[in-house]
Amino acid sequence: MTADQTPDALVIGAGPTGLMAAEMLADSGLAVLLAEAKPSVGRKFLMAGKSGLNLTKDEPEAPFLTAFGSMAGPLDTALSEFGPEQVKRWAEDLGQTIFTGSSGRVFPKVMKASPLLRNWLARLDRKGVTLKTRWRWTGWDKQGFQFDTPDGVQTVRPKVTVLALGGASWARLGSDGAWTTLLAEKGAKLSAFAPSNMGITVEWSTHMAPAFGSPLKSIALSSGGKTAVGEAVISRAGLEGSLIYQFSAALRAGAELQIDLFPDRTETQLQERIDKAGAKTSLTNILRKTLRMDQAKAALFLEFARQTPRDTLGSALKALTIPYTGTAPLDQAISVAGGLCWESLSEGFELTCAKGVFCAGEMLDWEAPTGGYLITACLATGRAAGLAAAHAARSQEP
């Protein structure tokens, strides 16, 4: 191995974003070097597969884009060209039988990531992509990219490069955010990372311990002017789960959080049943026998509203305020907000401060809830950056 390599294209980061970019570059006839700092590829992707590997959400383009909030605009073109339908076909082309759940979430039938990843890597190998693991990017060196590798320092001088370096959550899987210093030194503008799709912390009393790990089913959560129905989980640290994750931005900002424990009943209906129970019926019996609340919901209500006057219980059950103390730390979050600001990129995902360098995936400043949106956007931006980089490389040809 030489200490100075000159492939047509370099991709740094071998998660799904980088793998997709590498494939687009290889399909364009370019010699591709894919460099990964960890000993193996797709570690966070494989971790996601442990919960079933939710690949995408089967829904029309407009509501799908809405999930990305204010960042839907910059992502619009990439997601329009590679959205839910394209993700499903891509997975099937990699030998995966997929199915769509009742919520519209799409999964491989095997409910894990390893078969898909294994087939994908084999396809990239057949297309001539050269994969190097334990190659950690340490910075630029005279317009080249310098790496610490098991064989010493290596310098790569490609025509074009795609950075797919991830965010800053789950650092042990490879997304440690160390790249921010290197891009800042180049003049790129960055937004500080913040946790997204994270739990919230609550200071529980000792009586809540039996409820740890219990689901809160069929509840409605309201925060930051938004309401959604779903499920959450009571954890030792606080509350977590897909319903909580939908409110990441509002909860990071400290917005008030209220839970409707009976979204299918009105306040009047609840209060009438409570009144019929009589004044001598204990609050515990009202919750568990009159209203037939499960243990988790009853425990949560007693934790924060035990002293509620009997004549306003219906109102409290429909709007239970949760005095949370903060959010789970960044490294425990499923994903991140913040990262490389869009103003540092051209419309083709090219860095304005480093010609020929393209960026994609979670390192960009966007966020979305769980439910298939995250993986889809990583694949879509990886594809878009790879195609743009391939076009730039071809334009250099004589």
QUIFENFEN-V582006 format. One record per residue. N is the residue number from 1. OMEGA is omega in degrees with one decimal (NA if undefined). NEAR is the number of other ideal C-beta (glycine too) atoms within 12 Angstrom. Layout:
n:N omega:OMEGA near:NEAR
n:N omega:OMEGA near:NEAR
//
This chain:
n:1 omega:179.1 near:17
n:2 omega:179.4 near:14
n:3 omega:-178.8 near:17
n:4 omega:-174.9 near:19
n:5 omega:-174.9 near:28
n:6 omega:175.2 near:20
n:7 omega:174.2 near:33
n:8 omega:-174.8 near:33
n:9 omega:177.0 near:49
n:10 omega:172.5 near:47
n:11 omega:-179.8 near:53
n:12 omega:-177.7 near:48
n:13 omega:-174.2 near:50
n:14 omega:165.3 near:49
n:15 omega:-178.8 near:47
n:16 omega:178.2 near:48
n:17 omega:-179.0 near:50
n:18 omega:178.4 near:56
n:19 omega:178.9 near:46
n:20 omega:178.0 near:47
n:21 omega:179.9 near:50
n:22 omega:-179.9 near:52
n:23 omega:179.0 near:40
n:24 omega:179.5 near:43
n:25 omega:178.9 near:46
n:26 omega:178.7 near:34
n:27 omega:178.2 near:22
n:28 omega:176.4 near:29
n:29 omega:-177.7 near:16
n:30 omega:172.6 near:37
n:31 omega:-170.6 near:26
n:32 omega:170.7 near:43
n:33 omega:-179.8 near:41
n:34 omega:-174.9 near:45
n:35 omega:-178.9 near:42
n:36 omega:-176.5 near:39
n:37 omega:-177.1 near:35
n:38 omega:179.5 near:30
n:39 omega:178.8 near:18
n:40 omega:-172.1 near:21
n:41 omega:171.0 near:38
n:42 omega:-173.7 near:40
n:43 omega:178.6 near:30
n:44 omega:176.1 near:43
n:45 omega:178.2 near:45
n:46 omega:176.4 near:28
n:47 omega:177.1 near:25
n:48 omega:-179.8 near:36
n:49 omega:179.6 near:27
n:50 omega:177.3 near:16
n:51 omega:174.6 near:20
n:52 omega:-178.9 near:25
n:53 omega:175.6 near:36
n:54 omega:-171.8 near:38
n:55 omega:-177.1 near:47
n:56 omega:177.1 near:40
n:57 omega:-177.4 near:37
n:58 omega:178.4 near:29
n:59 omega:-178.3 near:24
n:60 omega:-174.0 near:16
n:61 omega:-175.3 near:25
n:62 omega:177.9 near:14
n:63 omega:177.3 near:17
n:64 omega:179.8 near:33
n:65 omega:-179.0 near:30
n:66 omega:-179.2 near:23
n:67 omega:-177.9 near:36
n:68 omega:174.3 near:35
n:69 omega:-175.7 near:25
n:70 omega:-179.6 near:18
n:71 omega:178.6 near:29
n:72 omega:-179.0 near:25
n:73 omega:-179.9 near:17
n:74 omega:-178.0 near:31
n:75 omega:-170.6 near:40
n:76 omega:-175.5 near:26
n:77 omega:-178.8 near:23
n:78 omega:-178.0 near:41
n:79 omega:176.5 near:39
n:80 omega:-178.7 near:23
n:81 omega:179.7 near:21
n:82 omega:-179.0 near:38
n:83 omega:-175.5 near:37
n:84 omega:-178.5 near:36
n:85 omega:179.6 near:26
n:86 omega:178.0 near:27
n:87 omega:178.9 near:42
n:88 omega:179.7 near:29
n:89 omega:178.4 near:18
n:90 omega:180.0 near:34
n:91 omega:178.6 near:36
n:92 omega:177.5 near:20
n:93 omega:177.6 near:17
n:94 omega:172.8 near:31
n:95 omega:-177.7 near:19
n:96 omega:169.5 near:30
n:97 omega:-175.4 near:18
n:98 omega:174.3 near:32
n:99 omega:-180.0 near:22
n:100 omega:179.8 near:24
n:101 omega:-177.5 near:19
n:102 omega:179.4 near:9
n:103 omega:-177.4 near:19
n:104 omega:-180.0 near:23
n:105 omega:-174.7 near:31
n:106 omega:-177.8 near:38
n:107 omega:166.3 near:34
n:108 omega:-176.6 near:33
n:109 omega:-179.2 near:20
n:110 omega:176.0 near:23
n:111 omega:174.5 near:24
n:112 omega:-172.4 near:23
n:113 omega:-169.2 near:35
n:114 omega:179.1 near:25
n:115 omega:178.8 near:23
n:116 omega:-178.8 near:37
n:117 omega:179.7 near:33
n:118 omega:178.7 near:24
n:119 omega:-179.5 near:24
n:120 omega:179.6 near:36
n:121 omega:177.7 near:31
n:122 omega:178.9 near:17
n:123 omega:178.0 near:23
n:124 omega:177.8 near:34
n:125 omega:178.6 near:20
n:126 omega:179.9 near:13
n:127 omega:173.9 near:24
n:128 omega:177.9 near:23
n:129 omega:177.8 near:37
n:130 omega:-178.3 near:29
n:131 omega:176.1 near:31
n:132 omega:176.3 near:35
n:133 omega:-173.7 near:25
n:134 omega:174.2 near:22
n:135 omega:-179.2 near:35
n:136 omega:179.5 near:28
n:137 omega:-178.6 near:40
n:138 omega:176.7 near:24
n:139 omega:179.1 near:24
n:140 omega:176.9 near:28
n:141 omega:180.0 near:19
n:142 omega:179.3 near:11
n:143 omega:175.5 near:19
n:144 omega:-179.4 near:26
n:145 omega:-175.0 near:40
n:146 omega:-178.1 near:27
n:147 omega:164.8 near:33
n:148 omega:-176.6 near:21
n:149 omega:176.4 near:27
n:150 omega:179.8 near:15
n:151 omega:179.6 near:15
n:152 omega:-178.4 near:15
n:153 omega:177.1 near:23
n:154 omega:176.1 near:30
n:155 omega:-178.8 near:30
n:156 omega:-178.3 near:39
n:157 omega:-176.7 near:26
n:158 omega:170.9 near:36
n:159 omega:-179.6 near:32
n:160 omega:-179.0 near:47
n:161 omega:170.4 near:47
n:162 omega:174.5 near:55
n:163 omega:177.8 near:48
n:164 omega:-164.5 near:53
n:165 omega:175.8 near:45
n:166 omega:-178.7 near:44
n:167 omega:-177.4 near:46
n:168 omega:174.3 near:36
n:169 omega:-176.7 near:38
n:170 omega:-175.9 near:31
n:171 omega:-178.1 near:23
n:172 omega:178.2 near:15
n:173 omega:174.8 near:30
n:174 omega:-178.6 near:41
n:175 omega:-175.3 near:40
n:176 omega:177.2 near:28
n:177 omega:-177.5 near:30
n:178 omega:-178.1 near:25
n:179 omega:-175.5 near:39
n:180 omega:179.5 near:31
n:181 omega:-178.1 near:16
n:182 omega:-179.7 near:30
n:183 omega:177.7 near:33
n:184 omega:178.8 near:22
n:185 omega:177.0 near:15
n:186 omega:-179.7 near:24
n:187 omega:178.4 near:18
n:188 omega:178.0 near:30
n:189 omega:-175.8 near:22
n:190 omega:173.1 near:31
n:191 omega:-176.1 near:27
n:192 omega:177.5 near:20
n:193 omega:174.8 near:34
n:194 omega:-178.2 near:29
n:195 omega:174.2 near:34
n:196 omega:-173.7 near:41
n:197 omega:-176.2 near:41
n:198 omega:174.3 near:41
n:199 omega:174.3 near:34
n:200 omega:-179.0 near:40
n:201 omega:179.3 near:25
n:202 omega:177.8 near:32
n:203 omega:-177.4 near:17
n:204 omega:168.2 near:26
n:205 omega:-175.3 near:16
n:206 omega:-176.5 near:12
n:207 omega:-179.0 near:17
n:208 omega:-174.8 near:27
n:209 omega:179.9 near:15
n:210 omega:-178.2 near:18
n:211 omega:-178.2 near:30
n:212 omega:-178.5 near:23
n:213 omega:-177.6 near:19
n:214 omega:178.2 near:25
n:215 omega:170.0 near:25
n:216 omega:-173.1 near:38
n:217 omega:175.2 near:25
n:218 omega:174.7 near:22
n:219 omega:173.7 near:39
n:220 omega:-179.4 near:30
n:221 omega:178.5 near:38
n:222 omega:177.1 near:27
n:223 omega:176.7 near:32
n:224 omega:178.6 near:21
n:225 omega:-178.0 near:13
n:226 omega:176.8 near:23
n:227 omega:177.4 near:22
n:228 omega:-179.4 near:27
n:229 omega:178.9 near:23
n:230 omega:-177.7 near:27
n:231 omega:173.2 near:27
n:232 omega:-179.2 near:38
n:233 omega:173.6 near:27
n:234 omega:179.0 near:36
n:235 omega:177.2 near:28
n:236 omega:-177.8 near:21
n:237 omega:-176.9 near:25
n:238 omega:178.3 near:32
n:239 omega:177.6 near:46
n:240 omega:179.4 near:36
n:241 omega:-171.7 near:35
n:242 omega:179.4 near:34
n:243 omega:177.0 near:38
n:244 omega:-175.7 near:44
n:245 omega:-179.8 near:40
n:246 omega:-175.0 near:35
n:247 omega:-174.0 near:42
n:248 omega:-175.8 near:40
n:249 omega:-179.0 near:31
n:250 omega:-178.2 near:29
n:251 omega:174.0 near:40
n:252 omega:-178.2 near:32
n:253 omega:178.1 near:17
n:254 omega:180.0 near:17
n:255 omega:178.2 near:22
n:256 omega:-179.3 near:21
n:257 omega:176.9 near:39
n:258 omega:178.4 near:30
n:259 omega:172.4 near:45
n:260 omega:-176.0 near:35
n:261 omega:179.0 near:40
n:262 omega:-176.7 near:35
n:263 omega:-179.3 near:29
n:264 omega:178.1 near:14
n:265 omega:178.3 near:22
n:266 omega:177.0 near:16
n:267 omega:-179.9 near:22
n:268 omega:179.0 near:15
n:269 omega:179.5 near:18
n:270 omega:-177.0 near:33
n:271 omega:178.1 near:27
n:272 omega:179.4 near:17
n:273 omega:178.6 near:25
n:274 omega:-179.0 near:34
n:275 omega:-179.6 near:19
n:276 omega:-179.0 near:15
n:277 omega:178.6 near:24
n:278 omega:-174.5 near:13
n:279 omega:-176.6 near:13
n:280 omega:179.8 near:9
n:281 omega:-178.3 near:20
n:282 omega:178.7 near:18
n:283 omega:179.6 near:27
n:284 omega:179.5 near:19
n:285 omega:176.3 near:17
n:286 omega:-177.5 near:33
n:287 omega:-170.6 near:35
n:288 omega:-177.9 near:21
n:289 omega:-179.4 near:16
n:290 omega:-177.5 near:26
n:291 omega:178.7 near:30
n:292 omega:175.0 near:17
n:293 omega:175.4 near:32
n:294 omega:-173.7 near:22
n:295 omega:-177.2 near:24
n:296 omega:-180.0 near:32
n:297 omega:179.6 near:33
n:298 omega:179.4 near:34
n:299 omega:-179.9 near:31
n:300 omega:-179.5 near:40
n:301 omega:179.4 near:39
n:302 omega:179.5 near:31
n:303 omega:-171.6 near:31
n:304 omega:-175.6 near:30
n:305 omega:-178.0 near:31
n:306 omega:-175.8 near:22
n:307 omega:-179.0 near:13
n:308 omega:176.0 near:25
n:309 omega:-175.7 near:15
n:310 omega:-175.8 near:24
n:311 omega:176.9 near:15
n:312 omega:-179.9 near:18
n:313 omega:179.8 near:34
n:314 omega:179.3 near:32
n:315 omega:-178.4 near:24
n:316 omega:178.8 near:32
n:317 omega:179.6 near:40
n:318 omega:-178.1 near:31
n:319 omega:179.7 near:30
n:320 omega:-179.6 near:37
n:321 omega:179.8 near:25
n:322 omega:-178.8 near:35
n:323 omega:-178.8 near:23
n:324 omega:-174.0 near:34
n:325 omega:-180.0 near:18
n:326 omega:179.3 near:24
n:327 omega:173.7 near:37
n:328 omega:-178.1 near:32
n:329 omega:-175.3 near:20
n:330 omega:-173.6 near:28
n:331 omega:175.5 near:21
n:332 omega:-179.8 near:26
n:333 omega:177.5 near:36
n:334 omega:-179.4 near:39
n:335 omega:-176.7 near:41
n:336 omega:162.5 near:43
n:337 omega:-178.2 near:39
n:338 omega:-178.1 near:32
n:339 omega:-177.7 near:40
n:340 omega:-177.1 near:47
n:341 omega:-177.9 near:27
n:342 omega:-179.1 near:29
n:343 omega:175.8 near:18
n:344 omega:-178.4 near:30
n:345 omega:169.0 near:35
n:346 omega:178.1 near:23
n:347 omega:178.8 near:18
n:348 omega:176.7 near:29
n:349 omega:178.0 near:43
n:350 omega:176.5 near:31
n:351 omega:178.5 near:39
n:352 omega:-178.1 near:24
n:353 omega:-178.8 near:24
n:354 omega:-177.6 near:27
n:355 omega:178.4 near:19
n:356 omega:179.6 near:35
n:357 omega:-176.2 near:43
n:358 omega:-175.7 near:51
n:359 omega:-177.1 near:52
n:360 omega:173.3 near:51
n:361 omega:-172.3 near:50
n:362 omega:176.7 near:49
n:363 omega:177.3 near:50
n:364 omega:-175.3 near:48
n:365 omega:173.7 near:34
n:366 omega:173.5 near:43
n:367 omega:178.7 near:39
n:368 omega:177.8 near:39
n:369 omega:171.7 near:37
n:370 omega:-178.5 near:36
n:371 omega:179.2 near:39
n:372 omega:-177.3 near:38
n:373 omega:-175.3 near:45
n:374 omega:-177.9 near:44
n:375 omega:-179.9 near:47
n:376 omega:-178.3 near:47
n:377 omega:176.1 near:46
n:378 omega:177.9 near:45
n:379 omega:-176.4 near:46
n:380 omega:179.9 near:46
n:381 omega:174.8 near:50
n:382 omega:177.9 near:47
n:383 omega:-177.5 near:42
n:384 omega:179.5 near:41
n:385 omega:178.6 near:51
n:386 omega:178.7 near:47
n:387 omega:179.4 near:36
n:388 omega:178.9 near:37
n:389 omega:178.4 near:47
n:390 omega:177.6 near:38
n:391 omega:179.8 near:25
n:392 omega:178.8 near:31
n:393 omega:179.6 near:31
n:394 omega:179.8 near:19
n:395 omega:177.6 near:17
n:396 omega:-177.7 near:17
n:397 omega:-178.3 near:14
n:398 omega:NA near:4
//
